[in-house]
Amino acid sequence: MSAAAIGAGVLSLPYVFKLSGWLLGSILIIIGALTCYASLMLLSISTAHCDAKSYTDLTKKIFGEKWGGLPVVFIVANFFGSAISYQIIILTMIKNLAVTVFKVELATMQKSSL
């Protein structure tokens, strides 16, 4: 799960720095890293305290049996969002490649994609 989140995040870093600048972009990355560290520490402390073996097991022990499937929903939503992000990035790259290498006009591509 973390590999999918890191992959999608790394692909968007240049765009974030372009929009926010080096100073604000660096500050946002530091805030994100600290938030990630804090959440992983809370997760490891909770797992050790509850003697849980998985996200689902931890959720069941903390919130009850009714909410045990919630981590699976979040993981699937994360994978779905990552897949959509990759498709958008690949489509943009293919359009740029077609325009620069194959000299295809953008208006022609937009008509054919409808």
PyMOL commands that place a pseudoatom at each C-alpha (Angstrom):
pseudoatom trace, name=CA, resn=MET, resi=1, chain=A, elem=C, hetatm=0, pos=[0.000, 0.000, 0.000]
pseudoatom trace, name=CA, resn=SER, resi=2, chain=A, elem=C, hetatm=0, pos=[2.733, 2.465, 0.845]
pseudoatom trace, name=CA, resn=ALA, resi=3, chain=A, elem=C, hetatm=0, pos=[4.524, 1.699, -2.437]
pseudoatom trace, name=CA, resn=ALA, resi=4, chain=A, elem=C, hetatm=0, pos=[1.422, 2.771, -4.387]
pseudoatom trace, name=CA, resn=ALA, resi=5, chain=A, elem=C, hetatm=0, pos=[1.088, 5.947, -2.332]
pseudoatom trace, name=CA, resn=ILE, resi=6, chain=A, elem=C, hetatm=0, pos=[4.751, 6.816, -2.718]
pseudoatom trace, name=CA, resn=GLY, resi=7, chain=A, elem=C, hetatm=0, pos=[4.673, 6.117, -6.466]
pseudoatom trace, name=CA, resn=ALA, resi=8, chain=A, elem=C, hetatm=0, pos=[1.736, 8.446, -7.107]
pseudoatom trace, name=CA, resn=GLY, resi=9, chain=A, elem=C, hetatm=0, pos=[3.209, 11.095, -4.815]
pseudoatom trace, name=CA, resn=VAL, resi=10, chain=A, elem=C, hetatm=0, pos=[6.618, 11.054, -6.450]
pseudoatom trace, name=CA, resn=LEU, resi=11, chain=A, elem=C, hetatm=0, pos=[5.067, 11.491, -9.890]
pseudoatom trace, name=CA, resn=SER, resi=12, chain=A, elem=C, hetatm=0, pos=[3.286, 14.655, -8.762]
pseudoatom trace, name=CA, resn=LEU, resi=13, chain=A, elem=C, hetatm=0, pos=[6.272, 16.283, -7.012]
pseudoatom trace, name=CA, resn=PRO, resi=14, chain=A, elem=C, hetatm=0, pos=[7.576, 18.292, -9.990]
pseudoatom trace, name=CA, resn=TYR, resi=15, chain=A, elem=C, hetatm=0, pos=[4.129, 19.735, -10.614]
pseudoatom trace, name=CA, resn=VAL, resi=16, chain=A, elem=C, hetatm=0, pos=[3.722, 20.682, -6.943]
pseudoatom trace, name=CA, resn=PHE, resi=17, chain=A, elem=C, hetatm=0, pos=[7.083, 22.453, -6.943]
pseudoatom trace, name=CA, resn=LYS, resi=18, chain=A, elem=C, hetatm=0, pos=[6.172, 24.252, -10.161]
pseudoatom trace, name=CA, resn=LEU, resi=19, chain=A, elem=C, hetatm=0, pos=[2.957, 25.598, -8.619]
pseudoatom trace, name=CA, resn=SER, resi=20, chain=A, elem=C, hetatm=0, pos=[4.174, 26.331, -5.095]
pseudoatom trace, name=CA, resn=GLY, resi=21, chain=A, elem=C, hetatm=0, pos=[7.845, 27.201, -5.533]
pseudoatom trace, name=CA, resn=TRP, resi=22, chain=A, elem=C, hetatm=0, pos=[10.895, 25.753, -3.827]
pseudoatom trace, name=CA, resn=LEU, resi=23, chain=A, elem=C, hetatm=0, pos=[10.351, 27.241, -0.353]
pseudoatom trace, name=CA, resn=LEU, resi=24, chain=A, elem=C, hetatm=0, pos=[6.664, 26.417, 0.094]
pseudoatom trace, name=CA, resn=GLY, resi=25, chain=A, elem=C, hetatm=0, pos=[7.114, 23.072, -1.672]
pseudoatom trace, name=CA, resn=SER, resi=26, chain=A, elem=C, hetatm=0, pos=[9.926, 22.120, 0.713]
pseudoatom trace, name=CA, resn=ILE, resi=27, chain=A, elem=C, hetatm=0, pos=[7.866, 23.180, 3.727]
pseudoatom trace, name=CA, resn=LEU, resi=28, chain=A, elem=C, hetatm=0, pos=[4.915, 21.096, 2.504]
pseudoatom trace, name=CA, resn=ILE, resi=29, chain=A, elem=C, hetatm=0, pos=[7.150, 18.050, 2.015]
pseudoatom trace, name=CA, resn=ILE, resi=30, chain=A, elem=C, hetatm=0, pos=[8.564, 18.424, 5.538]
pseudoatom trace, name=CA, resn=ILE, resi=31, chain=A, elem=C, hetatm=0, pos=[5.039, 18.721, 6.969]
pseudoatom trace, name=CA, resn=GLY, resi=32, chain=A, elem=C, hetatm=0, pos=[3.993, 15.622, 5.000]
pseudoatom trace, name=CA, resn=ALA, resi=33, chain=A, elem=C, hetatm=0, pos=[7.023, 13.678, 6.240]
pseudoatom trace, name=CA, resn=LEU, resi=34, chain=A, elem=C, hetatm=0, pos=[6.327, 14.619, 9.874]
pseudoatom trace, name=CA, resn=THR, resi=35, chain=A, elem=C, hetatm=0, pos=[2.660, 13.672, 9.492]
pseudoatom trace, name=CA, resn=CYS, resi=36, chain=A, elem=C, hetatm=0, pos=[3.639, 10.331, 7.940]
pseudoatom trace, name=CA, resn=TYR, resi=37, chain=A, elem=C, hetatm=0, pos=[6.101, 9.664, 10.776]
pseudoatom trace, name=CA, resn=ALA, resi=38, chain=A, elem=C, hetatm=0, pos=[3.513, 10.516, 13.446]
pseudoatom trace, name=CA, resn=SER, resi=39, chain=A, elem=C, hetatm=0, pos=[0.858, 8.293, 11.860]
pseudoatom trace, name=CA, resn=LEU, resi=40, chain=A, elem=C, hetatm=0, pos=[3.287, 5.362, 11.539]
pseudoatom trace, name=CA, resn=MET, resi=41, chain=A, elem=C, hetatm=0, pos=[4.298, 5.778, 15.192]
pseudoatom trace, name=CA, resn=LEU, resi=42, chain=A, elem=C, hetatm=0, pos=[0.633, 5.773, 16.267]
pseudoatom trace, name=CA, resn=LEU, resi=43, chain=A, elem=C, hetatm=0, pos=[-0.005, 2.718, 14.122]
pseudoatom trace, name=CA, resn=SER, resi=44, chain=A, elem=C, hetatm=0, pos=[2.951, 0.787, 15.555]
pseudoatom trace, name=CA, resn=ILE, resi=45, chain=A, elem=C, hetatm=0, pos=[2.087, 1.721, 19.162]
pseudoatom trace, name=CA, resn=SER, resi=46, chain=A, elem=C, hetatm=0, pos=[-1.555, 0.714, 18.625]
pseudoatom trace, name=CA, resn=THR, resi=47, chain=A, elem=C, hetatm=0, pos=[-0.531, -2.554, 16.993]
pseudoatom trace, name=CA, resn=ALA, resi=48, chain=A, elem=C, hetatm=0, pos=[1.823, -3.433, 19.859]
pseudoatom trace, name=CA, resn=HIS, resi=49, chain=A, elem=C, hetatm=0, pos=[-0.744, -2.465, 22.493]
pseudoatom trace, name=CA, resn=CYS, resi=50, chain=A, elem=C, hetatm=0, pos=[-3.582, -4.477, 20.921]
pseudoatom trace, name=CA, resn=ASP, resi=51, chain=A, elem=C, hetatm=0, pos=[-1.372, -7.371, 19.750]
pseudoatom trace, name=CA, resn=ALA, resi=52, chain=A, elem=C, hetatm=0, pos=[-2.842, -7.069, 16.241]
pseudoatom trace, name=CA, resn=LYS, resi=53, chain=A, elem=C, hetatm=0, pos=[-1.472, -8.879, 13.199]
pseudoatom trace, name=CA, resn=SER, resi=54, chain=A, elem=C, hetatm=0, pos=[-3.033, -6.758, 10.397]
pseudoatom trace, name=CA, resn=TYR, resi=55, chain=A, elem=C, hetatm=0, pos=[-4.875, -3.505, 9.702]
pseudoatom trace, name=CA, resn=THR, resi=56, chain=A, elem=C, hetatm=0, pos=[-8.182, -5.371, 9.748]
pseudoatom trace, name=CA, resn=ASP, resi=57, chain=A, elem=C, hetatm=0, pos=[-7.334, -7.052, 13.042]
pseudoatom trace, name=CA, resn=LEU, resi=58, chain=A, elem=C, hetatm=0, pos=[-6.323, -3.732, 14.602]
pseudoatom trace, name=CA, resn=THR, resi=59, chain=A, elem=C, hetatm=0, pos=[-9.520, -2.045, 13.410]
pseudoatom trace, name=CA, resn=LYS, resi=60, chain=A, elem=C, hetatm=0, pos=[-11.667, -4.869, 14.803]
pseudoatom trace, name=CA, resn=LYS, resi=61, chain=A, elem=C, hetatm=0, pos=[-9.926, -4.698, 18.184]
pseudoatom trace, name=CA, resn=ILE, resi=62, chain=A, elem=C, hetatm=0, pos=[-10.207, -0.904, 18.461]
pseudoatom trace, name=CA, resn=PHE, resi=63, chain=A, elem=C, hetatm=0, pos=[-13.600, -0.168, 16.855]
pseudoatom trace, name=CA, resn=GLY, resi=64, chain=A, elem=C, hetatm=0, pos=[-15.362, -3.535, 16.999]
pseudoatom trace, name=CA, resn=GLU, resi=65, chain=A, elem=C, hetatm=0, pos=[-16.317, -6.249, 14.504]
pseudoatom trace, name=CA, resn=LYS, resi=66, chain=A, elem=C, hetatm=0, pos=[-18.679, -3.962, 12.584]
pseudoatom trace, name=CA, resn=TRP, resi=67, chain=A, elem=C, hetatm=0, pos=[-15.812, -1.765, 11.323]
pseudoatom trace, name=CA, resn=GLY, resi=68, chain=A, elem=C, hetatm=0, pos=[-13.329, -4.566, 10.593]
pseudoatom trace, name=CA, resn=GLY, resi=69, chain=A, elem=C, hetatm=0, pos=[-13.620, -4.262, 6.807]
pseudoatom trace, name=CA, resn=LEU, resi=70, chain=A, elem=C, hetatm=0, pos=[-12.970, -0.520, 6.750]
pseudoatom trace, name=CA, resn=PRO, resi=71, chain=A, elem=C, hetatm=0, pos=[-9.202, -0.795, 6.062]
pseudoatom trace, name=CA, resn=VAL, resi=72, chain=A, elem=C, hetatm=0, pos=[-9.935, -2.898, 2.983]
pseudoatom trace, name=CA, resn=VAL, resi=73, chain=A, elem=C, hetatm=0, pos=[-12.252, -0.166, 1.667]
pseudoatom trace, name=CA, resn=PHE, resi=74, chain=A, elem=C, hetatm=0, pos=[-9.525, 2.453, 2.181]
pseudoatom trace, name=CA, resn=ILE, resi=75, chain=A, elem=C, hetatm=0, pos=[-6.864, 0.287, 0.529]
pseudoatom trace, name=CA, resn=VAL, resi=76, chain=A, elem=C, hetatm=0, pos=[-9.084, -0.344, -2.516]
pseudoatom trace, name=CA, resn=ALA, resi=77, chain=A, elem=C, hetatm=0, pos=[-9.909, 3.381, -2.737]
pseudoatom trace, name=CA, resn=ASN, resi=78, chain=A, elem=C, hetatm=0, pos=[-6.183, 4.184, -2.588]
pseudoatom trace, name=CA, resn=PHE, resi=79, chain=A, elem=C, hetatm=0, pos=[-5.386, 1.724, -5.381]
pseudoatom trace, name=CA, resn=PHE, resi=80, chain=A, elem=C, hetatm=0, pos=[-8.287, 3.035, -7.474]
pseudoatom trace, name=CA, resn=GLY, resi=81, chain=A, elem=C, hetatm=0, pos=[-7.136, 6.630, -7.066]
pseudoatom trace, name=CA, resn=SER, resi=82, chain=A, elem=C, hetatm=0, pos=[-3.556, 5.676, -7.922]
pseudoatom trace, name=CA, resn=ALA, resi=83, chain=A, elem=C, hetatm=0, pos=[-4.707, 3.866, -11.067]
pseudoatom trace, name=CA, resn=ILE, resi=84, chain=A, elem=C, hetatm=0, pos=[-6.698, 6.896, -12.205]
pseudoatom trace, name=CA, resn=SER, resi=85, chain=A, elem=C, hetatm=0, pos=[-3.734, 9.183, -11.529]
pseudoatom trace, name=CA, resn=TYR, resi=86, chain=A, elem=C, hetatm=0, pos=[-1.442, 6.959, -13.578]
pseudoatom trace, name=CA, resn=GLN, resi=87, chain=A, elem=C, hetatm=0, pos=[-3.914, 6.941, -16.474]
pseudoatom trace, name=CA, resn=ILE, resi=88, chain=A, elem=C, hetatm=0, pos=[-4.125, 10.732, -16.468]
pseudoatom trace, name=CA, resn=ILE, resi=89, chain=A, elem=C, hetatm=0, pos=[-0.336, 11.036, -16.402]
pseudoatom trace, name=CA, resn=ILE, resi=90, chain=A, elem=C, hetatm=0, pos=[0.116, 8.482, -19.188]
pseudoatom trace, name=CA, resn=LEU, resi=91, chain=A, elem=C, hetatm=0, pos=[-2.543, 10.170, -21.345]
pseudoatom trace, name=CA, resn=THR, resi=92, chain=A, elem=C, hetatm=0, pos=[-0.796, 13.516, -20.908]
pseudoatom trace, name=CA, resn=MET, resi=93, chain=A, elem=C, hetatm=0, pos=[2.555, 11.969, -21.805]
pseudoatom trace, name=CA, resn=ILE, resi=94, chain=A, elem=C, hetatm=0, pos=[1.109, 10.273, -24.905]
pseudoatom trace, name=CA, resn=LYS, resi=95, chain=A, elem=C, hetatm=0, pos=[-0.483, 13.539, -26.055]
pseudoatom trace, name=CA, resn=ASN, resi=96, chain=A, elem=C, hetatm=0, pos=[2.820, 15.387, -25.603]
pseudoatom trace, name=CA, resn=LEU, resi=97, chain=A, elem=C, hetatm=0, pos=[4.679, 12.623, -27.423]
pseudoatom trace, name=CA, resn=ALA, resi=98, chain=A, elem=C, hetatm=0, pos=[2.212, 12.692, -30.318]
pseudoatom trace, name=CA, resn=VAL, resi=99, chain=A, elem=C, hetatm=0, pos=[2.471, 16.456, -30.634]
pseudoatom trace, name=CA, resn=THR, resi=100, chain=A, elem=C, hetatm=0, pos=[6.262, 16.705, -30.406]
pseudoatom trace, name=CA, resn=VAL, resi=101, chain=A, elem=C, hetatm=0, pos=[7.454, 13.531, -32.135]
pseudoatom trace, name=CA, resn=PHE, resi=102, chain=A, elem=C, hetatm=0, pos=[4.705, 12.619, -34.577]
pseudoatom trace, name=CA, resn=LYS, resi=103, chain=A, elem=C, hetatm=0, pos=[3.529, 16.211, -35.227]
pseudoatom trace, name=CA, resn=VAL, resi=104, chain=A, elem=C, hetatm=0, pos=[-0.137, 15.345, -34.619]
pseudoatom trace, name=CA, resn=GLU, resi=105, chain=A, elem=C, hetatm=0, pos=[-2.386, 18.338, -34.077]
pseudoatom trace, name=CA, resn=LEU, resi=106, chain=A, elem=C, hetatm=0, pos=[-4.064, 18.489, -30.672]
pseudoatom trace, name=CA, resn=ALA, resi=107, chain=A, elem=C, hetatm=0, pos=[-7.487, 19.290, -32.192]
pseudoatom trace, name=CA, resn=THR, resi=108, chain=A, elem=C, hetatm=0, pos=[-7.355, 16.013, -34.142]
pseudoatom trace, name=CA, resn=MET, resi=109, chain=A, elem=C, hetatm=0, pos=[-6.596, 14.056, -30.975]
pseudoatom trace, name=CA, resn=GLN, resi=110, chain=A, elem=C, hetatm=0, pos=[-9.425, 15.679, -29.031]
pseudoatom trace, name=CA, resn=LYS, resi=111, chain=A, elem=C, hetatm=0, pos=[-11.980, 14.771, -31.724]
pseudoatom trace, name=CA, resn=SER, resi=112, chain=A, elem=C, hetatm=0, pos=[-10.843, 11.168, -31.844]
pseudoatom trace, name=CA, resn=SER, resi=113, chain=A, elem=C, hetatm=0, pos=[-11.000, 10.754, -28.045]
pseudoatom trace, name=CA, resn=LEU, resi=114, chain=A, elem=C, hetatm=0, pos=[-14.699, 11.731, -27.898]
for i in range(1, 114): cmd.bond("trace and resi %d" % i, "trace and resi %d" % (i + 1))
show_as sticks, trace
zoom trace
